[in-house]
């Protein structure tokens, strides 16, 4: 078995929380993508990182100083997660009334919303590592986080 196949199999054993990164581009067009690679970096200053594939349509809208929201999904958001991970459904991503689109788009009933400003970008092969400085965050006290493991939602 090739190294990539063994690595992929090993990574499928990890349990990931599922989030949607949402933002707007320079033309105020809304974008969203399902992500599982969100990690806290520091508490002082509060910051996180997220990895975005360079081929994703949202990629070019993520620039130094731009703002985005990490929307941690609840188990009720499985369908929206699928919509935001499918290029074919890109035009359906903001059709739900669950979105607040007044500024940085965010899900009103997410497990948590973490609003960030892009502080640093690092290109690494097929992905960009996005470092976000946290501007504001909120969360629900009722823990009901959507997770993903071994190719399925939990």
C-alpha positions in Angstrom: 0.0 0.0 0.0 1.3 3.5 -0.9 2.3 6.0 1.8 -0.6 8.2 0.8 -3.1 5.4 1.1 -1.8 4.4 4.6 -1.8 8.0 5.7 -5.4 8.5 4.4 -6.5 5.4 6.3 -4.8 6.6 9.5 -6.4 10.0 9.3 -9.9 8.5 8.8 -9.5 7.3 12.4 -9.5 10.8 13.8 -12.8 12.3 14.9 -13.2 15.9 13.5 -15.6 18.6 14.4 -17.3 19.9 11.3 -17.4 23.7 10.6 -18.3 26.0 7.8 -15.9 28.9 7.0 -17.9 31.8 5.6 -16.8 35.2 4.3 -17.4 37.7 1.6 -15.1 38.7 -1.2 -14.1 42.2 -2.4 -17.4 42.4 -4.3 -19.5 41.6 -1.1 -20.4 38.1 -2.6 -20.9 35.5 0.1 -18.8 32.3 0.2 -18.8 29.2 2.4 -16.9 26.0 2.6 -17.1 23.0 4.9 -13.9 22.5 6.8 -12.7 20.0 9.4 -9.1 21.3 9.8 -9.7 24.0 12.4 -7.3 24.2 15.3 -6.7 26.8 18.0 -3.2 28.2 17.9 -3.0 30.6 20.9 -5.1 32.1 23.7 -2.9 35.2 23.8 -3.8 36.5 21.4 -6.8 34.3 20.6 -6.1 32.8 17.2 -6.8 29.7 15.2 -5.7 28.1 11.9 -7.7 26.5 9.1 -6.5 24.8 6.0 -8.1 25.6 2.6 -7.5 23.7 -0.6 -6.2 26.1 -3.3 -8.7 24.7 -5.8 -11.7 25.7 -3.6 -13.7 28.6 -5.0 -13.5 30.4 -1.7 -9.7 30.3 -1.7 -8.9 33.6 -3.5 -11.3 35.6 -1.3 -9.1 34.7 1.7 -6.5 37.5 1.9 -4.5 39.2 4.6 -6.9 41.5 6.5 -10.1 39.9 5.3 -12.6 38.7 7.8 -14.3 35.3 8.1 -16.4 33.2 10.5 -15.9 29.7 11.6 -19.3 28.3 12.2 -19.1 25.1 14.3 -22.0 22.9 13.2 -24.6 21.1 15.3 -25.9 17.7 14.4 -28.8 19.5 12.7 -26.5 20.9 10.1 -25.5 17.7 8.2 -27.4 18.7 5.1 -25.8 22.2 5.1 -22.4 20.7 5.5 -23.0 18.6 2.4 -24.2 21.6 0.4 -21.1 23.6 1.4 -18.7 20.8 0.5 -20.1 20.3 -3.0 -19.1 22.5 -5.9 -22.3 21.5 -7.7 -24.4 23.1 -4.9 -22.4 26.3 -4.6 -25.4 28.4 -5.6 -27.5 26.8 -2.8 -25.2 27.6 0.1 -27.0 30.7 1.4 -30.6 29.8 0.5 -31.3 28.7 4.1 -32.8 31.3 6.5 -30.3 30.1 9.1 -27.8 32.6 7.7 -27.3 36.2 8.9 -25.9 38.0 5.9 -25.7 41.5 7.3 -21.9 41.7 7.5 -19.7 38.6 7.7 -22.1 35.8 6.9 -22.7 33.5 9.9 -25.1 30.7 11.0 -27.5 32.0 13.6 -27.9 28.6 15.4 -24.4 27.3 15.2 -22.7 25.5 18.1 -20.2 28.3 18.0 -19.3 31.3 15.8 -15.7 32.5 15.8 -15.2 35.7 13.9 -11.6 36.2 12.7 -9.4 38.5 10.6 -6.8 36.8 8.4 -3.5 37.5 10.0 -1.1 35.3 8.0 -1.3 32.9 5.0 1.2 30.1 4.4 1.2 28.2 1.1 1.8 24.5 1.6 1.6 22.3 -1.5 -2.1 21.9 -2.3 -3.4 24.0 0.6 -3.1 27.4 2.2 -2.8 27.5 6.0 -4.9 30.5 7.2 -4.0 32.0 10.6 -7.0 34.0 12.0 -6.8 36.5 14.8 -10.1 36.1 16.7 -12.2 39.2 16.9 -15.3 37.9 18.6 -16.8 34.5 19.5 -20.0 33.1 20.8 -21.3 29.7 21.6 -24.3 27.7 22.6 -24.2 26.1 26.1 -26.0 23.0 24.6 -23.2 20.8 23.2 -24.5 19.1 20.1 -21.5 19.2 17.8 -21.5 17.5 14.4 -18.5 15.3 14.0 -17.0 13.3 11.2 -15.0 10.0 11.4 -14.3 7.2 9.0 -16.1 8.9 6.1 -19.4 9.5 7.9 -21.1 12.0 10.2 -21.6 11.1 13.9 
